[in-house]
């Protein structure tokens, strides 16, 4: 279902959602898919959520209530130029 949801998001023009800095998906110990995103702001995430909800429902995914945790620091490794 996760892969289908991403396919649907890309087909709706959301390959690179505005404000999304990082996205990680993994299967937890219970066998369920968990997602951890880093967004520029809660507002950017909320705006994307307006599109995400209907697309996920169409894909058969029941979204849990998101847990929003303010970041203390975000460091992104930059590739070295040769």
Residue, then its C-alpha position, 0 to 999 in steps of 0.5 A: x500500500x505504501x508504494x501504491x500511495x507514493x505512485x499516486x502522490x507522484x501522479x498527482x504532482x507531489x514527487x517533491x512536496x513543498x516544505x518536505x526536507x526528509x522522508x524515511x519509511x520503515x517496517x516496525x517490529x509489529x510489521x506495520x509501516x512507520x514514516x518519519x518526515x522532517x518538514x520546514x514547518x507544521x504549516x507546510x505539513x498541514x498544507x500537504x496534508x490537504x492533498x495527502x489525506x484523500x490520496x492515502x484514502x484512495x490507496x486504502x491507507x488509514x492514516x493515524x493522527x500525525x505526531x508533530x515534534x518540534x526539532x531542536x536541530x536538523x543537520x543535512x550532509x552536503x555532498x563534497x564537490x570534486 
